[in-house]
Amino acid sequence: MFHRSFDKDMNQDSHTKPPPRPDCRRTDDVCVSTWNINSINAHMPALSEYLRQNSPDILMLQEIKTETDGFPFLELAAAGYNAAIAGQKSYNGVAILAKEKIEVVRDKLPDAPDGGDQARFIESFCPALRSRFISVYVPNGQPPANDPESSDRLEYKLAWMDALAAYAAKLANQDTPFVIGGDFNVIEYDGDVYDPAEFKNSAFTVSSVRERFRAFYYTGLTDALRRFAPTGAYSYWDYRGGAFEKNNGILLDHLFLSPVWADRLVSAVVDDGFRGVPKSSDHAPVSCRLSSL
């Protein structure tokens, strides 16, 4: 496997030795990851290998693309993981995997524009880690091909992001530490995409979308990867056109930490080697290591 690791000294000369890759197996630290798995059943071999090699304490998944009855609970239990899911047939769907016991707090985003009909949000509490973990799959927002002038999907995306930011602000005023991880479907900076011109004025880059994304910072949250990664760190590569081999990528996946966890952030990385393994997602996992509470 190969991994692109980043730290604050990446702009130093090429002779500087890169930092060691974060080791999620350290027993005195907590490893939290997020991964748009793009169908958990189709990509179970890659997921199983990731769990075996990296052993995250918490893994938040998006686009599991299955209902509860089709979720691989037994396989994941055999790998040592409990699971909480909000499933949906054929598309969407989110889940949280945890080594410790987790309790579902809610499986719908409060004040979501559709009342939570689309399975894009799940929140759990882990007593052992004394923390909440929230897996989110932010709407894409692009108009349908047969109606390119429609703004309905973009408006839904903006309303959904507003609801998420409002809920994050509410949690930030409480004492319980939390992490929000997921696929945000936002290109925050031009440096987060291989070809900014191709995505100009899209539902990933318009100012209204970028402003909603940055609202998470205003609630006091920290983007774990931003603390270590310069622009040019990608977490998604299209299956088509040899995008991964050419590194034609986009940064879409993030881990937002509440202040208590942000103070304990040790490292963050895109585990991009898992984009290149057979039968894997078109996204790579993003993970961070946190010193224990």
Residue, then its C-alpha position, 0 to 999 in steps of 0.5 A: m500500500f502507499h499513502r500520501s501523508f502530510d504535515k505542517d512542514m510539507n513546504q520544506d525542501s525535498h531532502t526533509k524526511p517525511p513524517p511517519r504515517p499515522d499508526c491507528r493501532r496505538t492503544d493509547d490513541v484513538c483513530v477515527s476514519t471516514w470513507n465513502i464506500n460506494s456500496i458496502n457489499a460491492h466493496m467489502p473486500a477492500l473494506s475488510e482489508y482496510l479494517r485489518q490493516n488500519s484497525p480504526d476505532i471508529l469508521m464512518l461510512q457513506e453511500i453504503k447503498t443497502e437497506t438494513d437487511g442487506f448490511p453485512f453485520l456478521e462479517l463486520a462483527a467477525a472483524g471486531y466491529n459493531a455497526a449502526i446504520a441508516g440504510q436506503k435501497s440502491y443509493n445513499g445510506v450511512a453507517i458507523l463502525a466501532k470497536e466499542k459499543i455504540e448507541v444510536v442517537r438519531d438517524k435523521l438530521p434535525d430540520a432536514p429539508d426532506g424530513g430525513d427521507q434520504a438516508r444521509f445522516i446517522e449519529s451515535f454515542c460511544p460510552a467508552l470514548r465519551s464522544r458522539f460520532i456523526s456520519v454524513y453524506v451531503p447532497n451532490g446538488q448537480p441538476p439532472a442531465n435532462d433538466p440542466e437549468s433546474s436549481d431544485r437539487l442545489e437548493y436542497k443541498l444548501a438547505w441540508m447544509d444549513a440544517l447540518a451547520a445549525y445542528a453542529a452549532k447546537l452540539a458545540n454548545q454542549d459538553t459532549p465531544f463529537v466528530i462529524g465525518g463524511d463526504f461533503n461534496v464541496i470543493e472548498y478551494d480551487g487547489d482541492v481539484y485537479d482542474p478548477a476550470e472544469f468545475k467552475n460554477s458547479a454545485f461543488t464550487v459556487s459561492s453559496v455552497r462554499e460559504r455553507f461549508r465554511a460555516f462549520y469553522y464558524t461553529g468552532l470545529t476544526d477540519a482535521l486534514r486541513r491542519f496537516a494537508p496542503t491543497g492538492a490532497y485528494s480523496y476522490w478519483d473518478y473510475r473513468g479515464g485513468a483518473f487515479e493513475k493521473n492523480n486527477g482527483i478532488l478533495l471531498d471527504h473531511l473530518f470535523l472535530s469539536p474543540v476538545w478533540a481538536d486539541r488532541l489531534v495528532s495527525a491526519v492522512v488520506d489513505d489513498g492506497f485503498r483507492g487503488v486496490p481491486k474492487s474498491s470505492d472511487h473514494a479513499p478513506v480519510s483518517c486522523r489520530l487523536s490522543s485519548l480523552 
